[in-house]
Amino acid sequence: MIGWLLSAPALLVMALAFLYPMAGLLRISFNRTTDTGAMETALTLDSYAKVATDPYEWGIAWDTLVLSTTSAAIATALALPVVLVIRRAAPRWQTPLAILAISPLLISGTARVVGWRAILGDLGLVNSTLRALGLTNAPIALLNNWTGVRIGLVESLMPYAVLVLIAGLGRLDPRLEEAAATLGAGRARTFARVTLPLAAPALGGAFLLTLVLGISSFITPKLMGGGRVYTVATEIFDQALQTVDWPVAASMAMLLLLTLLAVMVLRAVLRRGDEA
């Protein structure tokens, strides 16, 4: 009882800031858009049917899934060696290194994207360096396409993967790796046969978390894509503010929310199975 009373303020804030707007969005998704473009109050599944039967929307959903899956996998793979370095560092260096690894979270996502545009542009650092080294004569297109969006998304997801892996790998017993080394296993074999299998639950958790964040990402696809890359989040934005079809935008938002909840439930089930 005391626990519920202590958590009541946080639950109230969550209800007002999240559940109430979601309820309003759900109600809008059952409305209807008339031929004149006006939203008509109704209780219909027309908007959901429109989204479900539109091949264009299915294509955007597929592109979003591919983008977020590959970005989450790359971010998790890049975060693993970072966490291993932090874990094997001297105790007095572990906290500063961990803070350094997640420090991008202290910077606005929009500011980071603007920085990436300066780095990856035709006259940016990457293309200027390649031309200076004689590796290319013309700038490589690294912006306003899927490549640029994927680079920006991987960078934005990596700190979250690092946080999950730090928590997951922190529970591993280092004596298991020491025992493998004592029995004659080299570093590569110890990593492949001991460290990696033990880290699998943490890697799965990091991947699913970054997958959820990648699917719902809006700023990076919108700014790094330059209006040429379309994801579910950018399509919801366009339907709401450009097409001004609020029921369709709301139905897409609810379907996206259900997808994200399904992924989070899967993550919770996998974690419970690993702990069992």
N, C-alpha and C positions, 0 to 999 in steps of 0.2 A: 504493500500500500504506500509506504513511504517513497519507494522508488518511482511510482506513478506520479505522486505529488511533486517530487523533485523534477521530473521530466515534463510536467504539464506545461510550463512556459515554453519550452522548446517545441513541444507538440503543437501548441497553439500557434506559434509563429510559423511552423511548417504548414499547418492547415490554411492559414491566411495567405501565406506567400506562395504556396504550391498547389494544394488541393483545391482551393476555391477557384483560382484561374483555370486549372485543368477541368473542373466541372463546367465552367463557362465555355471553354473550348469544345468540350464534348457536346454541349447543347447546340453550339453553332454548327457542328458537323452534321446535325440532323436537319438543318434548315435547307432551303432550296434557293437556287439562283434563277431568277426569272429571265425571260428573253431580253429584257431591257438592261440586265446587269444588276438589278436590285436584289437584295437578299430578302427572301420571304420566310417568315416564321412557319415552320412545319415540323413534322415528325416523319422523316423519310430517309431511306438509305440511298437516295439517288447519288449523292456525292461519293459515297463509298463504292457504289457500282461503277461510277464514272472512272474513278481511279483504278479499280480492279480490272476494268476491261480496256484500258488505254495502253497499247503497246509502247507508246512513248514513255509513260510513267514507269512501266516495267523495265525499260531500257535504262532509265535513270537509276532505278533501284539496283539493278545489276551493276552498273558502273560504280555506284556508291559502295556496294558490298566489296567489289574487287579492290577499289582504292583503299578502303578502310582495312581490309584484311591484309593486303600487302604492306601497308604502312605500319600496322600494328605488329606484324611479324618482323619487319626490319627494325622497328624501334625496340622490340623486346630482345632481338638478337644483338643489337648494338649495346643495349643496356647491360647485358650479362657480363661481358668482360670488364665494364666499368665497375660493377658491383663486386666482382671477384678481386679487382685491384684494391678497392676500399676494404674488403673483408680481410685481405692478407696484409694490409698495411699495419704499421705499428699502432697500438691503441691510441696514442696521442694524436695521430694523424687521421684516424677514421672519421671523426666528427667533422673536421674541416673539409675533408674530401667529399663527404656526403653532402654537406651544405653547398659546396661548389658544384656538385653534379645536379642538384635540383634548383640551383640559383636562377635558371631561366624562368621559373614560375614566379619570380619576384618582378618580372618585367611584363608589361601588358602584351597580350597576344597580338594586338594590332601593331604595336611598336616593333615586335619581332618580325612580323610579316613585312613591314616597311623596310626593315634592315635587310631581309632576304631579297627584296626586290632590288635594292641597291647593289647587293653582292652578285646576284644572278643575271642582272640586266645585260644588254648588249655591250654597254660600256662599263660594266661592273668589274669587280675584282677577279672573278673566275675567268671571264672571257678575255680580259686584259692580260692576265697571266698566261693564258694559253697562246695568245698571239705573240706575247713577248718571248715565249719559249719556242716559237715557230711551229707549234703543234697544229695550228689552224690558221687559215687566212680570213675566214669569215666568222662572225659570232655564232655560237651555238644557241639555239632557242631553248632557254631554260625557264622562261616565264610564259604566262598565258597559255599553259598547256598542262597535261596531266603530270609531266615530269616535275615541273615547278611546284605544283600542288602537293605531290608526293614528298618532295624534299622538305617543304615547309611543314607538312603534317607529321613526318617522322621526327623532325626536331621538336615540335610541340608535344609529341606523345612520349618522347624518351624520358623526361623527368618523372612522369607517372610510373613508367615501367621500372625505373630505378628505385622509386619508393617501395613498390610492391616487392621487388627482388631483395632489397635490403632487409625488409621484414621477414621474407620467406627464408632467405639463405642464412639469416642471423640465427636461426634455430638449428642449423646443421652442426653436427658434432665434428670439429676439425680432427679429432683423433681417428676418424674413419679414413681420412685422406692420409694421415700419418701412418696408419697401419698398412695401407696399400703401398706407400713408398717403402716401408720397412720390408715388405714382402717382395720387393724388386720391381714394382710397377713404376714406369717413368711418368713424367708429368702429363704427357698426352694420354696415356692409358688410364691414369688415375682420373683425369678429367672425364674421359669417355665412359669409364666403367663405374665410377663412384660419384663424382661431383654432379655430372649431368643428370643421371637418373634421380638422385636425391633432390635436385633442383627442379625437376619436372613439374611438381605441383605449383611452385612459385612462378615458373615460366608460364604455365597455363593461366594462372590468375592474372599475371601481368598482361598477357595477350588479350584475354577477354575484357579487362578493364580498358585497355587502349583501343580495343575494337569498338567498344561502346562510345568512347570519346571521339573516335574517328568517324563513326557513322553519323553522329550528331554535330560534327564540326561544321561551322558556317563561315567564320572569318577567313580561314586559310583558303578554302576553295573559292570564295568570292573575290578576295584580293589577289591571291597568287594565280588564279585562273583567268583574271582579267575579263570576266564575262563570257569566256569560251568554254569553261568547264562547268558542267551542271551536275549537281548532286541533289539528294532528297532535300537537304536543308536549304539550298539555294532555290530549289523549285518551290518550296513552301513560301519562301520570301517573295518570289515572283508572282505566285498565285494570289498572295495577300495584298501586295502593294502595286503590282503592275497590271495583272489581269483583273484584280479586285474581285476574285471569286473566293470569298471567305469560307463558305461551306467546304469547298474542295481543299483549301489550305488547311482548314481545321481537321478534316478527315485524314489528310496526309500526315498531319502532326500526331494525331491519335494513333495511326498505324505505326508511325515511327516510334512513338512512346511504347506501344505494346511490344515491338521488336526489341527495344532496349531492355525492357523489363524481362523478356524471355531470356535474353543473354545473361542478365544479372542473376536470374533464378538458376540458370545452368551453372554459372560460376559458383553460386552458393551450394548447389547439389554436389558439384565436383569437390569443393573444399570439404564438405561434410564427409564424403566418401573417403578422401585422403586421410582425414583425421580419425575415421573409424578403423 
